[in-house]
Amino acid sequence: AWTLLSLQGQSVSPQPGQEREVSITLGSESRQVQGFTGCNALLGGPYTLSGLNLKFDQLASTRKMCPPAANALEREVMSALRATTSYHLAGKQLLLLGDGRVLARFGEHEPR
């Protein structure tokens, strides 16, 4: 499980109305991604992993109404996931890459 640290090089902080941190979990056996995108639950979607190539497909989420700031964050998160073409592990961080740049930076999720 991974918690979002930054998007497009900008630190991410909780938005008004956001219930919890943005996070993703990559199921190693199911090859499904699940998580929380800022307002809605990311219910799943298959991902393909080949070497350092990573691609998320057919992402599905709940559709509840979100405050504007949480909605904007969620759109950016989903856009980053859809644009991901590869990844890099740097210590305890997962970098999602696309078009030769870091789209999102996640840190290892630490249970509270």
C-alpha positions as CSV (number, residue, x, y, z in Angstrom):
1,A,0.0,0.0,0.0
2,W,1.2,3.5,-0.9
3,T,0.2,7.0,0.3
4,L,0.4,9.9,-2.1
5,L,3.1,12.5,-1.3
6,S,3.1,14.7,-4.5
7,L,1.5,15.2,-7.9
8,Q,3.4,16.7,-10.8
9,G,6.2,17.7,-8.4
10,Q,3.8,19.6,-6.0
11,S,3.3,18.3,-2.4
12,V,-0.2,17.1,-1.6
13,S,-1.9,18.1,1.6
14,P,-5.4,17.0,2.8
15,Q,-8.2,19.0,1.1
16,P,-11.3,20.4,2.9
17,G,-13.8,17.5,3.0
18,Q,-11.2,14.8,2.4
19,E,-11.9,11.8,4.6
20,R,-8.4,10.3,4.5
21,E,-5.1,10.3,2.7
22,V,-5.0,9.5,-1.0
23,S,-3.6,5.9,-1.3
24,I,-3.3,3.0,-3.7
25,T,-2.8,-0.7,-3.1
26,L,-1.4,-2.9,-5.9
27,G,-2.6,-6.4,-5.6
28,S,0.4,-8.6,-6.6
29,E,-1.7,-11.7,-7.3
30,S,-4.9,-10.1,-8.6
31,R,-3.1,-7.4,-10.6
32,Q,-5.8,-4.9,-9.5
33,V,-5.3,-1.4,-8.1
34,Q,-7.5,-0.2,-5.3
35,G,-7.4,2.8,-3.0
36,F,-8.8,6.2,-2.2
37,T,-8.5,9.1,-4.6
38,G,-9.4,12.1,-2.5
39,C,-13.1,11.7,-2.2
40,N,-14.1,8.4,-3.7
41,A,-12.9,4.9,-3.3
42,L,-10.9,3.5,-6.2
43,L,-12.7,0.2,-6.5
44,G,-10.2,-1.4,-8.8
45,G,-8.9,-1.8,-12.2
46,P,-6.4,-4.1,-13.8
47,Y,-2.8,-3.1,-14.1
48,T,-0.1,-4.5,-16.4
49,L,3.4,-4.8,-15.1
50,S,6.3,-5.8,-17.4
51,G,9.8,-5.0,-16.3
52,L,9.6,-1.3,-15.3
53,N,6.6,-0.7,-17.5
54,L,3.3,-0.1,-15.6
55,K,-0.1,0.6,-17.1
56,F,-3.5,1.1,-15.3
57,D,-6.6,0.2,-17.3
58,Q,-10.4,0.5,-16.8
59,L,-10.2,2.3,-13.4
60,A,-13.5,2.2,-11.6
61,S,-14.5,4.4,-8.6
62,T,-17.5,5.3,-6.5
63,R,-19.2,8.5,-7.6
64,K,-20.2,10.5,-4.5
65,M,-20.4,14.3,-4.6
66,C,-17.1,15.9,-3.5
67,P,-16.2,19.4,-2.3
68,P,-14.5,21.3,-5.1
69,A,-10.9,21.0,-3.7
70,A,-11.2,17.2,-3.1
71,N,-12.8,16.8,-6.5
72,A,-9.9,18.6,-8.2
73,L,-7.4,16.5,-6.4
74,E,-9.3,13.4,-7.4
75,R,-9.3,14.4,-11.1
76,E,-5.5,14.9,-10.9
77,V,-4.9,11.6,-9.2
78,M,-7.0,9.7,-11.8
79,S,-5.3,11.5,-14.6
80,A,-1.8,10.6,-13.2
81,L,-2.8,7.0,-12.9
82,R,-4.2,6.9,-16.5
83,A,-1.0,8.6,-17.9
84,T,1.4,6.2,-16.1
85,T,3.6,4.2,-18.4
86,S,6.4,3.1,-16.0
87,Y,7.5,3.2,-12.4
88,H,10.7,3.6,-10.3
89,L,11.2,2.5,-6.7
90,A,13.5,4.9,-4.8
91,G,14.0,3.7,-1.2
92,K,10.5,3.7,0.4
93,Q,9.0,5.7,-2.5
94,L,7.1,4.6,-5.6
95,L,7.4,7.0,-8.5
96,L,4.8,6.8,-11.2
97,L,6.3,8.0,-14.5
98,G,4.8,9.1,-17.8
99,D,6.2,11.0,-20.8
100,G,9.7,11.0,-19.1
101,R,8.5,12.8,-16.0
102,V,7.3,12.0,-12.5
103,L,3.5,12.1,-12.4
104,A,3.0,11.1,-8.8
105,R,5.2,10.2,-5.8
106,F,3.9,7.7,-3.2
107,G,5.5,6.7,0.1
108,E,5.1,3.4,1.8
109,H,1.8,3.4,3.7
110,E,2.5,3.1,7.4
111,P,-0.4,1.8,9.5
112,R,-1.4,4.0,12.4
